[in-house]
Amino acid sequence: MLRVLSHLGLCLACLIVLLPILWVLRTSLVPESLSYSTSILPAVTFENYASLFADNRFGTNYMNSIIVAAGSVILAMPLAAPTGYAFARFRTSGRAGRFAVLATQMLPPVALALPIFMLYRSLGLTNSLFGLTLVYTAINLPFLTWILMGFFEAVPRDLEGAAMTDGATAFGAFVRVVLPVAAPGIAAAAVLGFIISWNEFLFALILGGPRTATVPVALAALQTSNGVEISKVSAGVSLAILPLMLASRFIQKYLVQGLSFGSVK
């Protein structure tokens, strides 16, 4: 009886979590006139998706988000991994250095918006995917450094000692031993960094333009004189969560291992 109640409770919790997502998907598949109807699927249509790409350049926005989110992770990971390893193994800069990395995440992004905009305007980097990628790299770097530091601390030091006994240098042990062992954690960190960049709105709005608008900015622009085009927004949201779901699905094994990496000694 207790097991049945536990399963019912879990099913109810899953339903509560999934219901908003399923309702957004339902709204994206019905005409605009029926978007606020309480019926589950009064009429199925893909008109909202077709209109989103035909009238609102959503395909361009989608590619912009993929480019800047993936590019920021690709640029940040080679910098975050050695930095996190140095903090974990050599206590570089001590606690002050660790706190300095963490403190950069405590500053509200809006406090940096104006100086970054002025700097980018003087350098000619506004309305540029490369400039937006650099900003996202700077946002991801402290977060990835901090999370990778925890993963590297969980790697036994004996593995590096054995590699160096066999003639490997400290850098060689890091590349050939530590990185492969910490691969699940690195994959999890990369996915989380991608999600942060994918969902970022403020800098994409301030530094971008019509040509470089990302998905969050494009969804915010779906507002007319008659109000928000809720069916189009629902279609856009359904497409926006798709790459995150696919990425999590394909690396689910590594993601679960990475998020639990080091939790059991």
BAVEX-176431 format. One record per atom (N, C-alpha, C, CB): residue in one letter; x, y, z. Coordinates in steps of 0.02 Angstrom, whole numbers, plus 50000, padded with zeros to 5 digits. Glycine has a CB too. Layout:
BEGIN
aXYZ...
This chain:
BEGIN
m500414994050000m500005000050000m500435006350000m499535000050061l500965006150041l501415011950044l501755013249977l501935010850099r501945007649943r502275008449878r501795011449827r502535001649854v501155009249829v500655011949783v500565019449795v499985008249791l500515021449858l500435028549873l501045032549852l500315029449948s501635029549860s502255032949839s502255034149764s502875028949860h502055028949726h502035029549654h501505034649632h501895022849621l500935034649665l500415039549649l500655046649663l499775038149688g501015047449718g501285054049734g501795056349683g501605053949802l502225051749660l502715053449609l502385055149543l503205047749599c501875051349524c501505052749462c501175059649466c500985047349449l500885061249523l500565067749532l501075073449527l500195068049599a501665072349557a502185077449554a502425078449482a502775075549600c502515072949446c502725073449375c502195077049334c502855066449347l501555075649349l501015078849312l501015086349325l500345075849331i501135088349387i501145095449404i501715098949366i501235096349480v502295095549361v502865098449326v502755098749251v503495094549342l502465093449223l502385092949151l501775096649123l502345085749131l501275097849166l500655100949142l500765107649107l500185101749199p501165112349135p501265118649099p501595117649031p501705123349141i502075113049026i502405111748962i501915108848912i503005107048972l501505104048935l501015100948890l500495105948868l500685094948925w500305110548913w499795115548894w500085120548844w499535119248957v500725122348851v501055126648801v501055123148733v501775128448823l501225116648734l501225112848671l500525112648641l501475105748682r500015111748683r499325111648659r499135118348629r498835109948717t499335123848661t499165130548636t499495131848569t499365135848686s500085129048559s500435130148495s500115126448438s501165128048502l499685121648452l499385117348401l498665119048386l499435110148421v498415124548414v497725126548401v497715133548370v497295126548467p497205135348334p497155142148306p497155147548360p496525142848263e497355153448341e497395159048388e496725160348422e497635165448353s496185159548386s495525160848413s495325155948468s495005160548359l495655150148470l495495145048520l496055144148571l495365138348486s496535148748571s497115147948615s496925148248689s497625153148600y496405152048706y496185152648776y495615148048793y495985159948790s495445143648747s494915138748761s495165133648812s494685135348696t494695130848850t494875125848900t494865118748871t494415126148959s494665118148808s494675111448777s495395109248766s494285111548709i495485102648769i496165100048764i496445101248694i496185092548781l496115098648642l496335099748573l495715100748530l496775093748547p495425106748531p494815107848491p494935107248416p494525114548507a495525109248393a495705108848322a496465109248316a495365114648280v496755104448281v497485104148275v497705107548211v497735096748277t498195111948216t498465115448158t499205117048171t498065121848143f499585117248117f500285119148121f500385126248092f500735114148083e499845129848088e499875136648060e500315141248101e499165139548055n500315140348167n500715144748210n501465143748197n500565143348284y501675137548187y502375136148173y502565138948104y502505128548176a502125137848055a502275140347988a502315147947987a501745137947938s501865151248022s501865158448024s502475161148062s501225161048057l502685157448112l503265159548152l503895159948108l503385154748211f503975155148064f504575155148021f504485159547960f504725147947999a503875160047934a503765163847873a503735171347886a503115161647840d503425173447941d503305180547953d503775183648004d502595181447977n504095179648045n504485182348101n505225180548100n504195180048165r505475177748045r506195176148039r506445171848098r506615182548034f506015167348122f506205163548182f506775158648167f505595159648208g506825156348105g507375151948088g508055155248098g507315149648016t508105161648078t508725165448089t508855166348163t508685172348055n508345167948201n508425168748274n508655162248306n507765171048306y508385156748282y508555150148309y509295148648297y508115144748277m509525149848236m510225148648220m510675153348259m510355149548145n510465159548269n510865164148309n510965161548380n510525171048311s510435159048410s510485156348478s510945150248481s509795154448505i510895145848432i511325139948430i512055142048424i511135135248373i512195146848380i512885149048368i513195152148430i512905154048309v512835156848461v513125160348518v513165155848580v512725166648534a512655151548590a512665147148649a513205141948643a511975143748658a513245138548585a513765133548575a514455136748573a513635129548511g514505142448540g515155145848535g515415148048603g515105151848490s514975150448646s515205152648713s515465146748754s514635156048750v515135140948748v515365135048785v516035132648757v514835129348781i516105132748690i516725130548658i517305135048678i516645130448582l517175141548685l517715146148704l517855145748779l517525153248685a517335144648819a517425144948892a517735138548920a516755146248925m517565132748893m517795126448923m518555125748924m517505120748885p518925127348870p519665126748874p519975131448925p519965128148806l519625136848943l519885141448994l519655139249064l519645148548980a519045136949069a518765135149135a519085128749162a518015134349130a519235123849118a519495117449142a520185118249176a519555112549083p520685121449144p521325122249179p521265126649241p521835125349132t520835131749239t520755136049297t520445132249355t520325142249279g519915128449340g519605124449392g520075119249420g518985121149366y520485116349377y520975111349399y521505114549444y521305107949339a521725120549426a522225124049467a521945125649536a522465130449432f521325127849538f521015129249603f520935122849644f520325132549593a520775117349611a520635111049646a521275107749672a520275106249600r521805107949631r522405104049649r522945108249683r522685100949587f523035114349661f523605118249685f523395124049730f523995120949628r522735124549743r522465129749786r522705136649763r522675128649859t522725137649698t522955143949669t522555149849696t522915143649593s522905154849721s522615160949749s522225159849813s522165164149698g522205153549837g521865152149900g521125153349897g522165156249954r520835154249956r520115155349960r519915161949929r519885155050033a520365166849932a520205173449903a520085172849828a520775178449916g520505168749794g520415167749723g519765164349707g520995163849694r519585159249747r518955155749736r518365160449746r518895149749783f518405164449799f517855169049813f517805174349758f517955172449881a518375176449732a518365181549678a518005178849617a519075183749659v518125172449601v517775169349544v517035168949557v518065162349529l516855166949618l516145166349635l515815173149639l516065162549701a516185178249663a515895184949672a515675188049606a516385189449707t515995186149552t515795188949487t515085186849468t516285186749433q514855181349496q514165179049482q513655182649525q514115171449493m513895186149577m513425189549622m513235196449597m513735190149691l513615199149550l513465205849524l512875205549476l514085208749489p512375209549485p511785209449440p512005211149368p511245214549464p511775207249320p511975208649250p511785215649227p511655203649204v511235218449254v511025225149232v511535230449251v510345226849261a511935229049304a512455233849324a513025234149273a512735232049392l513105228849233l513635228649183l513385230549113l513935221749180a512735231149106a512445232149039a512705238549007a511695232249043l512675244149043l512885250549013l513625250748996l512715256249060p514075249049043p514795249249024p514965244548967p515215247649084i514665238648966i514805233948912i514535236748846i514505227048926f513955239748847f513685242648786f514135248248760f512975245348799m514375252648805m514815258148784m515465255348755m514965262748844l515735250248787l516355247148762l516245243948694l516605241948812y515695240348687y515555237048623y515415242048567y514955232248631r515085247548584r514955252548533r515595255648508r514485257848559s516065256848554s516705259848533s517125254948492s517105262148594l517035248448505l517405243348468l517035240848405l517555237448513g516435243048396g516045240948338g515805233748343g516455241748277l515675231348404l515465224448413l514715223748426l515845221348470t514345229248428t513625228648436t513315225648373t513305235548451n512745222448382n512405219048327n512875214048292n512145224248275s513255210348334s513735205548308s513665199048348s514465208248312l513635193448312l513605186948346l514255185548383l513465181348295f514815187748355f515455186648388f515485190548454f516045188848342g515255196748453g515245200648515g514795197648567g515025207748501l514215195148546l513755191948593l514055185548621l513075190548559t514415181848578t514745175748601t515265177248654t515065172048543l515635182748646l516135184648695l515815186348763l516545190648670v515255189748761v514905191448823v514665185148858v514305196048810y514385180548820y514145174248849y514725170048876y513745170248797t515295170448842t515885166948867t516085169748936t516475167648818a516085176348942a516255179449006a515745177649060a516285187048999i515105176849041i514595174949090i514695167649111i513895175849060n514875163349064n514945156149078n515585154549115n514915152249014l516105158349103l516765156449129l516795155649204l517275161549108p516555160349245p516575159349318p516155153349340p516335165549354f515565152649310f515125147049329f515445140349312f514445147649293l515715139649251l516025133449231l516655132049272l516195133549156t517035137149287t517635136249328t517455133549397t518015142949336w516945136349427w516745134249494w516485127149495w516215139049522i516065125449446i515765118749446i516285113449427i515175118349397l516755115049381l517275110349362l517775109349419l517635112649300m517875114449459m518315113749517m518065108249563m518375120449554g517405108049574g517125102849616g517215095949586g516395104149629f517145095349519f517235088849487f517965086549491f517015089249413f518435091149481f519135089249483f519355087349554f519565095049457e519055090549604e519225088749673e519015081549689e518885093549723a518525078949654a518285072149666a518715066849631a517575071549642v519165068849587v519605064149553v520165062249601v519895067049487p520285055849615p520815053849662p521505056249639p520825046249670r521885058949684r522555061249668r523015055449649r522845065149726d522855049449673d523295043749659d523335042349584d523035037549695l522815043849547l522835042749475l523365047049442l522145044049444e523395053349462e523905057749435e524605055649457e523765065049455g524645053549520g525295051249545g525555045249506g525255049649618a525095040549491a525305034749452a525525036649382a524725029649448a525165041449351a525355043649284a526035047049284a524825048449256m526165051149334m526815054649337m527375049849355m526795060349388t527215044549392t527715039349405t527925035849341t527445034149455d527455035349294d527595032249229d527925037049180d526965029449198g528075043149203g528435047849161g528035053649134g528725044349105a527395054049150a526985059549125a527125065849165a526245057749128t527075071549131t527125077949166t526465079449200t527315083549116a526455084849240a525835086749273a525305088449222a525955092649321f525495092049169f525015093649116f524795087449079f525325098749067g525265082849067g525095076549033g524615072449074g525715072549019a524715072249140a524245068549183a523555071749183a524515068349255f523545078449180f522905081949177f522525080249113f523015089549181v522885080349056v522555079148992v522375071848983v523015081448935r522825067249001r522725060248986r522355056349040r523385057048974v522345058949101v522035055249156v521435058949185v522545053849210v521545065149206v521025068849242v520435070449197v521315075249271l520575073049137l520025074849092l519585068949073l520295078049030p519875063149054p519435057449039p519025055149099p519845051649013v519335055049158v518965052849217v518395057749234v519445052249278a518525064149225a518025069249241a517575070849182a518365075649263a517595066749129a517185068149070a516445068949084a517285062649020p516135064749127p515425065749142p515285072649172p515175060449189g515725074749218g515635081349248g515735086849198g516115082149305i516215086149153i516335091249101i515735091649055i516975089549061a515445085849036a514855085848993a514265089249028a514665078748974a514175087849091a513625091049128a513725098549132a513575088049199a514345100649145a514485107849148a514365111249081a515205109049171a514565107849027a514455110748960a513715111648945a514775106248907v513305106648964v512585107248952v512295112948993v512235100648969l512495113549055l512235118949097l512455125749071l512475118049169g513075126249047g513305132449016g512915134148953g514045132049000f512765129148913f512365130148853f511665132748871f512305123648813i511375129948923i510705132048944i510715139348967i510435127549000i511225141249005i511285148149029i511315152948970i511895148949074s511735151348921s511805155748862s511165155748820s512395153548819w510855150048813w510245149448772w509685153748801w510025142148768n509635154048867n509075157648899n509225165048913n508895154248963e509835167248901e510025174148919e509635179148876e510775175148910f509385184348907f508955189248872f509235196348872f508275189248903l509495198648930l509675205648937l510205207948887l509915206949007f510775204448885f511315206548841f511135205448767f511965202848858a510735200248755a510525199148686a510085204848662a510145192448680l509685207648706l509255213248689l509655219748680l508715214248742i510135220848724i510505227248724i511035227348669i510835228448792l511395221848661l511965221748615l511775219348545l512505217348643g511205216248538g511005213548473g510575218248434g510655207048483g510335215848378g509895219648334g509435214848297g510295223848284p509065217348248p508605212948211p508975207248177p508235216948159r509585208448154r509955203248118r510245197948165r510515206348078t510375199748228t510715195148275t510265193448334t511355198248299a509615194748329a509165193248385a509155185748399a508455195848370t509165183948462t509135176948482t508415174948498t509595175648544v508315168748515v507635166148527v507265169948583v507655158748544p507575171148642p507205174848694p506985181848670p507625175548756v507415185248633v507235191948608v506685191348557v507855195448578a506725186448513a506205185548462a505535183948494a506405179848413l505525179948547l504895178348580l504605184548615l504995172648631a505035188648643a504795194748676a504505199648626a505355198148715a504715199248564a504485203848512a503805201848483a504995204348456l503545196048502l502905193748475l502325197148511l502845186148481q502325203648507q501805207648539q501565212848489q502055210948605t500925213048477t500635217748429t500205222748466t500225214048376s499885227248428s499435232148458s498825228848489s499215237248406n498685222748468n498115219048495n498305214548554n497805214848441g498945214648573g499165210548629g499675205348607g498585207148662v499825200748652v500315195548638v500005190148594v500575192448704e500375188048543e500155182548501e500315176048536e500485182948430i499865173948580i500005168548626i500135161948591i499435167748675s499795160648535s499895154348500s500595154148468s499355153448446k500805159748440k501485160048411k502005159548466k501585166648372v501885162848522v502355162348578v502415155148602v502135166948636s501845151748607s501855144748628s502235140348579s501145142048636a502145141748514a502525138048463a503265139348470a502285139848393g503445145748481g504155147448490g504455144348552g504235154848493v504075144348607v504315141248669v504405133748659v503825142548728s503945130548625s503995123348612s504635121848572s503385120748574l504795126048524l505405124948485l506025126948525l505385129048420a505955131748570a506535134148609a506785128848658a506355140448647i506325124848685i506535119748733i506765113348699i505965118148781l506655112948633l506825106848597l507575105148599l506615107448526p508035109848583p508745108048585p508985106248655p509155113748559l508695109248706l508885107648775l508675100548792l508575112648824m508075098548770m507845091848782m508255086748743m507095091248763l508425088348681l508825083748641l509525083048670l508865086248568a509835088548690a510505088248719a510495084048783a510765095248733s509995085148825s509945081348887s509815073948873s509395084148931r509435072548820r509275065548804r509885061848778r508715065248752f510265064948734f510835061548704f511415060548753f511065065348644i511485065048801i512035064248849i511755063148919i512495070448848q511165060048922q510835058948986q511285054949034q510185055248976k511615049849008k512045045749050k512595049949081k512355040149009y512925054049040y513475058249065y513205063749110y513865061249007l512605066249095l512325071649135l512175069349205l511695074349101v511865063349212v511705060749278v512345059049316v511265054449272q512835055949282q513465054449315q513825060749336q513905050349269g513795065849293g514155072049308g513845075749367g514165076449248l513185076049370l512865079749424l512945076049491l512135080749409s513065069549489s513185065749550s513925064149561s512775059249549f514355066949518f515065065349520f515365067949585f515435068549459g515685063449621g516005065349683g515545065549744g516315072049674s514915064049734s514445064149790s514545058149836s513735064249765v514815052649808v514965046749848v515705045249843v514545040649823k516035045349898k516755044049899k516885036549906k517095047849958
